[in-house]
Amino acid sequence: MKNYSYIGISFIILIFGIWAVPKIVGNFSEPNMATIGQVPAFSFTNQDGETITNSDYHGKIYIAEFFFTTCPSICPIMNRNMVKIQNEFYGNPNLGIASFTINPEYDTPEVLKEYAISYKVTNPNWHMLTGEKENIYQLANEGFNLYVGEAPDVEGGFEHSGFFALIDQQGNIRSRLDEHGNPLIYYDGLEQEGIQMLIEDIRKLLK
């Protein structure tokens, strides 16, 4: 009788172990993050006068933002925080940044180059991008669902959010989940909490 009990217990342990191991492995094999959608194709000019497309970011994790160099309010905060992220992953060739100007008529490649130098941009995959305003606005408002627009009555003349988007190696917008399992979608580029979450999630995707 004892032998049958031992065999039965062993069988239960074996079955439980086979069932449990994949669940444990599954928790560590992929980051627990939502896929929001795919970034549409784009082609713009960077601060060095080079044509940069979404294909240049393929195989890299990158962060996207919309800003303008003469912004008197949130852009300096956003880009100082972006520099913190740059420095956190210094020397890592698999991290990129895409900063799209929403004032391309003023923000020429030369202006963007001076801006990049003033902020100590050192990551060769950090491209400050300019081009046709219509195309940039379409990418922001429809591609990323991050509102940008002209606003003559607002200081600086433009409106945009302070959010950063995180894109994975396949060009998908990714986001962590909140405590209720809902995607945050974007990361607050103005607050340290948002920057810390973004750094943590970049590390997840880099693994």
LINWO-V840270 format. One record per residue. N is the residue number from 0. PSI is psi in radians with two decimals (none if undefined). Layout:
BEGIN
n:N psi:PSI
n:N psi:PSI
END
This chain:
BEGIN
n:0 psi:-0.69
n:1 psi:-0.65
n:2 psi:-0.73
n:3 psi:-0.68
n:4 psi:-0.73
n:5 psi:-0.76
n:6 psi:-0.72
n:7 psi:-0.76
n:8 psi:-0.74
n:9 psi:-0.71
n:10 psi:-0.72
n:11 psi:-0.75
n:12 psi:-0.76
n:13 psi:-0.82
n:14 psi:-0.76
n:15 psi:-0.71
n:16 psi:-0.74
n:17 psi:-0.66
n:18 psi:-0.63
n:19 psi:-0.62
n:20 psi:-0.83
n:21 psi:-0.61
n:22 psi:-0.71
n:23 psi:-0.80
n:24 psi:-0.71
n:25 psi:-0.59
n:26 psi:-0.42
n:27 psi:-0.16
n:28 psi:-0.54
n:29 psi:2.55
n:30 psi:2.48
n:31 psi:1.36
n:32 psi:2.63
n:33 psi:2.64
n:34 psi:2.07
n:35 psi:-0.68
n:36 psi:3.06
n:37 psi:2.46
n:38 psi:2.25
n:39 psi:2.85
n:40 psi:2.47
n:41 psi:2.78
n:42 psi:2.03
n:43 psi:3.13
n:44 psi:2.34
n:45 psi:-3.06
n:46 psi:-0.24
n:47 psi:0.15
n:48 psi:0.22
n:49 psi:2.56
n:50 psi:2.17
n:51 psi:2.26
n:52 psi:3.03
n:53 psi:-0.43
n:54 psi:-0.47
n:55 psi:-0.33
n:56 psi:-0.04
n:57 psi:2.34
n:58 psi:-0.06
n:59 psi:2.69
n:60 psi:2.37
n:61 psi:2.81
n:62 psi:2.42
n:63 psi:2.50
n:64 psi:2.81
n:65 psi:2.25
n:66 psi:-3.10
n:67 psi:2.60
n:68 psi:-0.47
n:69 psi:0.18
n:70 psi:2.17
n:71 psi:-0.01
n:72 psi:-1.53
n:73 psi:-0.40
n:74 psi:-0.76
n:75 psi:-0.66
n:76 psi:-0.80
n:77 psi:-0.80
n:78 psi:-0.46
n:79 psi:-0.66
n:80 psi:-0.61
n:81 psi:-0.64
n:82 psi:-0.65
n:83 psi:-0.73
n:84 psi:-0.78
n:85 psi:-0.85
n:86 psi:-0.52
n:87 psi:-0.54
n:88 psi:0.57
n:89 psi:2.26
n:90 psi:-0.08
n:91 psi:1.98
n:92 psi:-0.11
n:93 psi:0.13
n:94 psi:2.27
n:95 psi:2.91
n:96 psi:2.41
n:97 psi:1.97
n:98 psi:1.89
n:99 psi:2.14
n:100 psi:2.46
n:101 psi:0.13
n:102 psi:1.10
n:103 psi:-0.36
n:104 psi:-0.59
n:105 psi:-0.71
n:106 psi:1.37
n:107 psi:2.95
n:108 psi:-0.64
n:109 psi:-0.74
n:110 psi:-0.75
n:111 psi:-0.60
n:112 psi:-0.80
n:113 psi:-0.69
n:114 psi:-0.78
n:115 psi:-0.72
n:116 psi:-0.73
n:117 psi:-0.49
n:118 psi:0.07
n:119 psi:0.86
n:120 psi:2.07
n:121 psi:-0.35
n:122 psi:2.09
n:123 psi:-0.24
n:124 psi:0.23
n:125 psi:1.82
n:126 psi:2.17
n:127 psi:2.06
n:128 psi:2.41
n:129 psi:2.85
n:130 psi:-2.66
n:131 psi:2.25
n:132 psi:-0.74
n:133 psi:-0.73
n:134 psi:-0.69
n:135 psi:-0.76
n:136 psi:-0.65
n:137 psi:-0.73
n:138 psi:-0.75
n:139 psi:-0.95
n:140 psi:-0.55
n:141 psi:-0.72
n:142 psi:-0.79
n:143 psi:-0.23
n:144 psi:0.63
n:145 psi:1.94
n:146 psi:2.31
n:147 psi:2.64
n:148 psi:2.82
n:149 psi:2.47
n:150 psi:1.50
n:151 psi:-0.47
n:152 psi:-0.12
n:153 psi:2.51
n:154 psi:2.19
n:155 psi:-0.44
n:156 psi:0.02
n:157 psi:2.71
n:158 psi:2.44
n:159 psi:2.92
n:160 psi:2.94
n:161 psi:0.40
n:162 psi:2.61
n:163 psi:2.52
n:164 psi:2.46
n:165 psi:2.20
n:166 psi:2.37
n:167 psi:-3.04
n:168 psi:-0.35
n:169 psi:0.13
n:170 psi:0.32
n:171 psi:2.39
n:172 psi:2.21
n:173 psi:2.76
n:174 psi:2.57
n:175 psi:2.89
n:176 psi:2.56
n:177 psi:-3.06
n:178 psi:-0.27
n:179 psi:0.06
n:180 psi:0.20
n:181 psi:2.43
n:182 psi:2.42
n:183 psi:-0.41
n:184 psi:-1.04
n:185 psi:2.92
n:186 psi:2.35
n:187 psi:1.97
n:188 psi:0.03
n:189 psi:-0.33
n:190 psi:2.52
n:191 psi:-0.55
n:192 psi:-0.76
n:193 psi:-0.68
n:194 psi:-0.72
n:195 psi:-0.71
n:196 psi:-0.71
n:197 psi:-0.76
n:198 psi:-0.78
n:199 psi:-0.72
n:200 psi:-0.50
n:201 psi:-0.76
n:202 psi:-0.69
n:203 psi:-0.82
n:204 psi:-0.46
n:205 psi:-0.34
n:206 psi:none
END
